[in-house]
Amino acid sequence: LLDVRDLRTYFKTDDGIVKAVDGVSFTVRPGQTLGVVGESGSGKSVTMMSILNLNPNPGRIAHDPALPPGPRMEAFLHGSKKHTSVSTGQALFRGENLLEASKRRLRALRGSEISMIFQDPMTSLNPVLSVGSQLGEAIKTHYPDEKDDAVKKRVIDLLKLVGVPNAETRYGQYPHEFSGGMRQRAMIAMAIANSPALLIADEPTTALDVTIQAQVLEVMKRVQKETDAATILITHDLGIVAEMCERVLV
């Protein structure tokens, strides 16, 4: 499903070039769960952000297999300050190199074929929009002709699937009215709204207490069983890796 080859992501900083990801390669097969572990700052999240081109101010993607060094990398390292990051290598999703994809193509893939559950649900949800409307937007973005009633029903079904009680009432509530565990469930619901083939979960249980962690992991297992999505799980918790993952990337 996903074949990442020699991925490198470098950032320009006031202290020089930071090699956040430096020659990472891995594969993910359909329906598989891959655990990604490593200490804080080792480049786990940046690796996944690079695949989806979500790093700040990305520079021109360099495709030369000899990189680095190479002409485009050299241009990034010694050129203008306009771009603060650059990614090189390949990220083949069903054979298509995401690092070469246009912005329009990536927008079509994000949230549809590949979804990401971000680390902090409170900063991922808009505080002034209801949770239901935000989940509905995730569907309408990819299926604009879908009727509003059908979208609302789908959102309520998703909230029920991830274990949010009183889903009909919760639909109209705002993020601050949800607990941390409920917000994380809402983020999982948003990520699976369009039945993606690949789900990237960036430390989805970090800020939760142990009992809520267990519930969220159970939700993710159930979701994977129902959607047959491949999952990349970034975590610090080796207990979670032991329970959830078939393969581990360190």
Secondary structure, 3 states (H helix, E strand, C coil): CEEEEEEEEEEEECCEEEEEEEEEEEEECCCCEEEECCCCCCCHHHHHHHHCCCCCCECCCECCCCCCCCHHHHHHHHCCCCCCEEEEEEEEECCEEHHHCCHHHHHHHECCCEEEECCCHHHHCCCCCCHHHHHHHHHHCCCCCCCHHHHHHHHHHHHHHCCCCCHHHHCCCCHHHCCHHHHHHHHHHHHCCCCCCEEEEECCCCCCCHHHHHHHHHHHHHHHHHHCCEEEEECCCHHHHHHHCCEEEC
